Amino acid sequence: MNKEIELLKYQIKLMKMVIGGDSYPYFMYLLDHEVTEDQTNLLNSLMISMNSRRRYLVDNREINDTTALISDNILNKLQNHGITVQELNVNSMPNYHEFCGYIDKIMNSDINPKYLLTAMHRQSMFSELCELLLKDS
């Protein structure tokens, strides 16, 4: 088993050399911090919800169900981490403090929310939301 783990770590190291961090900084961040697929799915779902809320408020529209695009399975997992639908549908602009709270609930303790947002932004993922949250940090 130990040899298999060492081989896997070496293969990941080789992949990182081939891919390069400048092209995919978010994915490199996830690899470097051993973020699981479940954690990534939860993070992406949270970002989708927060981004929907941001768009509703920018367009001066009433907050609708920002979790409509999130599967019931993911919503259940979020609830298992103490994140409720009501919390995601709150009628206020997403902020950095809120984002940090979600990261604390779903990620490893060594995740730096600011670096995570910066990596997402550099990879053009949720760019406007990342800018908003980074300005608020």
C-alpha positions, 0 to 999 in steps of 0.5 A, a space after each residue: 500500500 505504501 508503494 502505491 501511495 508513493 507512486 500516486 504522489 509521484 504521478 501527481 508531481 509529474 502531472 503538475 510539471 506537465 500542466 503548469 500552475 500558470 494555466 490552471 491555478 485553481 486546480 493546482 491549488 486543489 491538488 496542493 491542498 489535497 482537496 477532495 472531490 466532495 469538497 470541490 463539489 460543495 465549494 462549486 455549489 456554494 459559489 454558484 449559489 453566492 453568484 446567483 444571489 450577487 446577480 439578483 441583487 446587482 439587477 435589483 431583483 428579489 432573491 429567488 431560490 439561489 440553490 435551484 441549480 444545486 442537486 438535492 444530494 449536494 444540498 444534503 451534504 451542505 446541510 451535513 456541514 451546517 450550511 442551510 438553504 435559508 442561509 444561502 438565500 439570504 437577501 444580502 450581497 455575498 461577503 468575504 466573511 460569509 465565504 470564510 465561514 463556508 470554507 471553515 465548514 467544508 475544507 481542511 484547516 490549511 485552506 487560505 480563503 484569500 488564496 483560494 479566491 485568487 486562484 479561482 479568479 486567475 483561472 476565470 472562475 466566478 470572476 465577478 464574485 471573486 473580485 467582490 469577495 477579494 475587495 471585501 477581504 
